[in-house]
Structure formats: structure tokens, C-alpha cells
Amino acid sequence: MLDSKIQSLLEKIRDKKLRKKVADLLKNPSFSINGKEYSGVSLDASPAGLSHHHSYLGGFTEHVVSAGAIALAMCDCVEEVYRGVVNRDLVVAGILLHDVFKPLTYKVDESGDYSSARLADYLDHSSLIVAELVRRDFPLELVHIVAAHHGGYGAVRPRTVEALICHLADLADSRLNGDVLNAASYLVRRIVGEDLSVMSSKEAFEIVHCKAAEGEDGVKKAYKRIVQERKARKP
């Protein structure tokens, strides 16, 4: 079963054939090579990064859902403000699939922390998903969107409006999440003198908000609440 928010985004793809192809890949995000199948961490549990952004349990899902919302808002801008034409099916499919093989490159250590899997020593998530999209005969336009989602840092730059939207949505959400996580970590370290390991987005945004609303006292209160909540969740 897919996460309900991922499923809701998937259902925005109007082309039934494309929607089914995307759904099949999301429900079984595995990659086979040399007779061995790789599946990695489940999508629900996977982070979307190991350090820079969404580096916590469920980060992958949050990133896809947030990037999807940003991308659709940009589609509205193209159509309603600039009177341009954009293929929303390709945009949604691109957002859903651009990082879908990141979990294949992760593993869970004995300590419960995430780290790079052996597969990541040979291929990155972008190379893996592009190869799989070609193997499964996805539309060339969609393969380009996924291949270009890193913009100037990837193998190819975005050369369609849809690819540009997906790249910018991915970049914007990654920066939003990563910068807030970094800010929250810095505030706790400077004001409380402690570190909060593997901070979630909810915790990070709470700390940043409390700093803006109540100053350093707000950070101390938020830190205390978070520590208490973590202790209460432990079995």
C-alpha cells in the first residue's frame, strides 16, 4: 500500500496508462542487475537524504509530497500568469519518480542509523532510475525530466518546461527543509548547549518558530518538550 498522500498525488495523473506505469514502479521500487535484485529501505521508512535534507524516518515521503505541491503551484503560474502550456501528468510523474531509487542506495545499520548501501558505491539514484525508466519503456519526455532533476549538477540540464519545474520544485523543497534543519540544530546547540540527534521536520520547524515567537526562552521550552516527547515514545 502506498502512503495516502503519495496515492493522492499519483491520482492527479490523468493518463491511465502512465498512472499505472508509475504506480507499478512505486509499489515495487526494485532494481535488478547481474541476476541480483536490490530493494533497499522501504519508501515509507526511507529518508530523502543522509545529511543535507529530509534525513530522517519518513523524509522521502515528506519530500515528494512537498515538492509535488510546489510543482503544481508552479504549473498554476505557467498556465494562469504566463499563459503557457504545461503537461501536468509529466510533472507529477517526474516528482513521484525523481528520487524513488534513493532508498535502494540506503541501508539501516545495527544502531538504527541510515547509511549508504553497497549499491551506492557503483551507481547513484539518478543513474539507477533513468536505466529502469528506459527498461520499462517510459515516455522519453519523462525520462528526461528525471535525468535533469539535479539541474546544472546533473547529467543533463532541464530542456523542457516540465523538467525545469520539477528541478526547481525539488531544489526549493530540499533547501527549505535542509536550511530549517540546520537552523534548528544551530539554535539548540548555541542556546541549550546540547545536540538533538536526527531531528524531524516537525521538531525543526517548531524550534525555529519558537525562536521567532519567544526568543531564546522559546528555544529552551521547545527543546524540553521535544526531549519529553521522545522519552514518552520509547517502549
C-alpha positions as CSV (number, residue, x, y, z in Angstrom):
1,M,0.0,0.0,0.0
2,L,1.2,3.5,-0.9
3,D,1.2,6.3,1.6
4,S,-2.2,8.1,1.3
5,K,-0.5,11.4,0.3
6,I,1.6,9.7,-2.3
7,Q,-1.5,8.0,-3.6
8,S,-3.4,11.3,-3.8
9,L,-0.5,12.8,-5.8
10,L,-0.5,9.7,-8.1
11,E,-4.2,10.1,-8.8
12,K,-3.6,13.5,-10.3
13,I,-2.0,11.8,-13.3
14,R,-4.9,11.7,-15.7
15,D,-3.4,9.5,-18.4
16,K,-4.4,6.0,-17.1
17,K,-1.6,4.2,-18.9
18,L,1.1,6.5,-17.4
19,R,-0.6,6.4,-14.0
20,K,-0.5,2.6,-13.9
21,K,3.2,2.5,-15.0
22,V,4.1,5.0,-12.3
23,A,2.0,3.1,-9.7
24,D,3.6,-0.2,-10.6
25,L,7.1,1.2,-10.0
26,L,6.1,2.9,-6.8
27,K,4.6,-0.3,-5.4
28,N,7.7,-2.3,-6.2
29,P,10.7,0.1,-6.4
30,S,13.4,-2.6,-7.1
31,F,16.3,-2.8,-9.5
32,S,17.8,-6.0,-11.0
33,I,21.3,-6.3,-12.4
34,N,23.5,-9.4,-12.9
35,G,20.8,-11.6,-11.6
36,K,20.6,-9.8,-8.3
37,E,17.6,-7.7,-7.2
38,Y,18.0,-4.6,-5.0
39,S,15.2,-3.2,-2.9
40,G,16.8,-1.2,-0.1
41,V,14.8,0.7,2.6
42,S,11.0,0.8,2.2
43,L,9.6,4.1,0.8
44,D,7.6,4.8,3.9
45,A,10.7,4.5,6.2
46,S,13.3,6.0,4.0
47,P,14.8,9.4,4.3
48,A,15.3,11.5,1.2
49,G,18.9,12.3,2.1
50,L,21.5,11.2,4.6
51,S,22.7,14.6,5.7
52,H,21.6,17.7,3.7
53,H,17.8,17.4,3.8
54,H,14.9,15.2,4.9
55,S,17.5,13.0,6.7
56,Y,15.1,11.2,9.0
57,L,12.4,8.5,9.1
58,G,9.7,9.3,6.5
59,G,11.8,12.0,4.9
60,F,11.3,10.6,1.4
61,T,7.5,10.8,1.6
62,E,7.6,14.3,3.0
63,H,9.9,15.5,0.3
64,V,7.9,14.0,-2.6
65,V,4.6,15.4,-1.2
66,S,6.1,18.9,-0.6
67,A,7.9,19.0,-3.9
68,G,4.7,17.9,-5.6
69,A,2.7,20.8,-4.0
70,I,5.4,23.3,-5.1
71,A,5.5,21.9,-8.6
72,L,1.7,22.1,-9.0
73,A,1.8,25.7,-7.8
74,M,4.4,26.4,-10.5
75,C,2.1,24.8,-13.1
76,D,-0.6,27.2,-12.0
77,C,1.8,30.1,-12.5
78,V,2.7,28.9,-16.0
79,E,-0.9,28.5,-17.1
80,E,-2.6,31.3,-15.2
81,V,0.0,34.0,-15.1
82,Y,2.3,33.4,-18.1
83,R,-0.5,31.8,-20.3
84,G,1.9,29.0,-21.1
85,V,1.3,25.3,-21.7
86,V,2.5,22.6,-19.3
87,N,1.9,18.8,-19.2
88,R,0.9,18.3,-15.6
89,D,0.9,14.5,-15.9
90,L,4.6,14.6,-16.8
91,V,5.3,17.0,-13.9
92,V,3.5,14.8,-11.3
93,A,5.1,11.6,-12.6
94,G,8.5,13.3,-12.6
95,I,8.1,14.4,-9.0
96,L,6.9,11.0,-7.9
97,L,9.8,9.1,-9.6
98,H,12.8,11.5,-9.4
99,D,14.1,10.1,-6.1
100,V,12.3,6.8,-6.0
101,F,15.5,4.8,-6.1
102,K,17.2,6.7,-3.3
103,P,16.0,4.1,-0.8
104,L,17.9,1.5,-2.9
105,T,21.1,3.3,-2.0
106,Y,20.5,3.3,1.7
107,K,20.7,0.7,4.5
108,V,19.8,0.7,8.2
109,D,22.8,0.0,10.4
110,E,22.7,-2.1,13.6
111,S,22.4,1.2,15.6
112,G,19.3,2.1,13.6
113,D,21.0,4.9,11.7
114,Y,20.9,5.2,7.9
115,S,24.0,4.9,5.8
116,S,25.0,4.2,2.2
117,A,24.4,0.7,0.8
118,R,26.9,-1.1,-1.2
119,L,25.0,-0.4,-4.4
120,A,25.7,3.3,-3.9
121,D,29.4,2.6,-4.4
122,Y,28.7,1.9,-8.0
123,L,25.7,3.8,-9.1
124,D,23.8,6.8,-7.8
125,H,20.0,7.0,-7.5
126,S,19.6,9.1,-10.7
127,S,21.6,6.6,-12.9
128,L,19.6,3.7,-11.4
129,I,16.1,5.3,-12.1
130,V,17.0,6.5,-15.6
131,A,18.1,3.0,-16.5
132,E,14.9,1.5,-15.1
133,L,12.7,4.0,-16.8
134,V,14.3,3.2,-20.1
135,R,14.0,-0.5,-19.4
136,R,10.3,-0.1,-18.6
137,D,9.7,1.9,-21.8
138,F,8.5,5.1,-20.0
139,P,8.0,8.2,-22.3
140,L,11.3,9.8,-23.3
141,E,9.9,13.2,-22.0
142,L,9.6,11.7,-18.6
143,V,13.0,10.1,-18.7
144,H,14.4,13.5,-19.5
145,I,12.6,15.1,-16.5
146,V,14.1,12.6,-14.1
147,A,17.5,12.7,-15.7
148,A,17.5,16.5,-15.4
149,H,16.2,16.9,-11.9
150,H,19.5,18.0,-10.5
151,G,19.7,20.9,-13.0
152,G,23.2,22.0,-13.7
153,Y,24.7,19.5,-11.3
154,G,23.2,16.5,-13.2
155,A,24.0,14.6,-16.3
156,V,21.7,16.9,-18.4
157,R,20.1,20.3,-17.8
158,P,16.3,20.7,-18.0
159,R,15.3,21.4,-21.6
160,T,11.5,21.4,-21.2
161,V,9.2,23.5,-19.0
162,E,8.2,20.3,-17.2
163,A,11.8,19.3,-16.5
164,L,12.5,22.8,-15.2
165,I,9.5,22.8,-12.9
166,C,10.5,19.5,-11.4
167,H,14.1,20.6,-10.9
168,L,13.1,23.9,-9.2
169,A,10.5,22.2,-7.0
170,D,13.0,19.6,-5.9
171,L,15.6,22.3,-5.2
172,A,13.2,24.6,-3.4
173,D,11.9,21.9,-1.1
174,S,15.4,20.5,-0.4
175,R,16.7,23.9,0.5
176,L,13.6,24.8,2.7
177,N,13.9,21.6,4.7
178,G,17.7,21.5,4.9
179,D,18.1,25.1,5.9
180,V,15.4,24.8,8.6
181,L,17.0,21.6,10.0
182,N,20.4,23.3,10.1
183,A,19.0,26.4,11.7
184,A,17.2,24.4,14.4
185,S,20.3,22.4,15.1
186,Y,22.4,25.5,15.5
187,L,19.8,27.2,17.8
188,V,19.6,24.2,20.1
189,R,23.4,23.8,20.2
190,R,24.0,27.6,20.9
191,I,21.2,28.2,23.3
192,V,20.8,24.9,25.1
193,G,24.3,23.6,24.7
194,E,23.1,20.2,23.6
195,D,22.5,18.3,20.3
196,L,19.2,16.9,19.1
197,S,20.1,13.8,17.1
198,V,18.2,13.0,13.9
199,M,15.7,15.9,14.2
200,S,12.4,15.6,12.3
201,S,10.9,18.4,10.2
202,K,8.2,18.9,12.8
203,E,10.7,19.4,15.6
204,A,12.9,21.7,13.5
205,F,10.1,23.9,12.4
206,E,8.8,24.0,16.0
207,I,12.2,25.2,17.2
208,V,12.6,27.9,14.5
209,H,9.0,29.1,15.2
210,C,9.5,29.3,19.0
211,K,12.8,31.3,18.4
212,A,10.8,33.8,16.3
213,A,7.9,34.0,18.8
214,E,9.6,33.8,22.2
215,G,13.4,34.3,21.6
216,E,15.9,32.1,23.4
217,D,13.4,31.1,26.1
218,G,11.2,29.7,23.3
219,V,14.0,27.5,22.1
220,K,14.6,26.2,25.6
221,K,10.9,25.4,26.0
222,A,10.7,23.7,22.6
223,Y,13.8,21.6,23.4
224,K,12.4,20.5,26.7
225,R,9.1,19.5,25.1
226,I,10.8,17.6,22.3
227,V,13.0,15.6,24.7
228,Q,10.0,14.7,26.8
229,E,8.0,13.6,23.8
230,R,10.9,11.4,22.6
231,K,11.2,9.8,26.0
232,A,7.4,9.2,26.1
233,R,7.6,7.4,22.7
234,K,10.3,5.0,23.8
235,P,9.0,1.5,24.5
